[in-house]
Amino acid sequence: MPTSTITSKGQTTVPKEVREALNIGAGDKLTWEIKGGRVAITTERPALYSLRGFIKHGPDALTAVAQARKTRGRV
C-alpha cells in the first residue's frame, strides 16, 4: 500500500503507484471527499458513464449513402 508524508506546510506527494492508477500528472486536479474517518481521492475528469447521450446517433450509414447518391443523381 503506497504511503506519503505530510510536510510542515500541509503538502504531500502523491505516490507513483497512485498517479499511474488514476492516470494523472502535473497540473491535474484532485477531488478530496471525506466519508466518516476515510478520505476518497478522485480526479475531476468526468466519468465515461456521465457522457452518455453526448454523441448523437445519426442515420444508418447505408441509408445515408443511398440518400446521398439519390441527391446527386447516381442511383
C-alpha positions in Angstrom: 0.0 0.0 0.0 1.6 3.3 -1.1 2.2 5.9 1.6 3.3 9.6 1.7 4.3 12.1 4.4 2.7 15.4 5.1 5.2 18.3 5.3 5.1 21.2 7.8 3.2 23.2 5.1 0.5 20.5 4.8 1.7 19.3 1.5 2.3 15.7 0.3 3.5 13.9 -2.8 1.0 11.5 -4.5 2.8 8.2 -4.7 3.8 7.0 -8.2 1.5 3.9 -8.0 -1.5 6.2 -7.3 -0.6 8.6 -10.1 -0.3 5.7 -12.5 -3.6 4.1 -11.3 -5.5 7.4 -11.7 -3.6 8.3 -14.9 -2.8 11.8 -13.5 0.2 14.1 -13.9 1.4 17.6 -13.2 -1.4 20.2 -13.4 -4.3 17.7 -12.9 -6.8 18.4 -10.2 -7.9 16.0 -7.5 -11.1 16.0 -5.5 -11.0 15.0 -1.8 -14.2 13.6 -0.3 -14.4 13.0 3.5 -16.5 9.9 4.4 -16.5 9.4 8.2 -12.9 8.5 9.1 -11.8 7.9 5.5 -11.0 10.2 2.5 -11.7 9.3 -1.1 -9.5 11.0 -3.7 -10.7 11.1 -7.3 -9.8 13.1 -10.4 -12.0 15.9 -11.7 -12.3 14.2 -15.1 -15.9 13.2 -15.9 -16.6 9.5 -15.7 -17.3 7.9 -19.0 -20.8 7.0 -18.0 -21.6 10.7 -17.4 -21.0 11.3 -21.1 -24.0 9.1 -22.1 -26.0 10.8 -24.8 -23.2 13.2 -25.7 -22.7 11.7 -29.2 -26.0 11.7 -31.1 -26.7 8.7 -33.3 -27.1 9.7 -37.0 -28.9 7.8 -39.8 -27.8 4.3 -40.7 -24.6 4.6 -42.9 -26.1 2.6 -45.8 -29.3 4.7 -45.8 -27.1 7.9 -45.7 -25.1 6.7 -48.7 -28.2 5.8 -50.7 -29.7 9.1 -49.9 -26.6 11.0 -51.0 -26.5 9.0 -54.3 -30.1 9.9 -55.0 -29.4 13.5 -54.2 -26.5 13.6 -56.7 -28.5 11.6 -59.3 -26.3 8.5 -59.1 -28.8 5.8 -58.2 
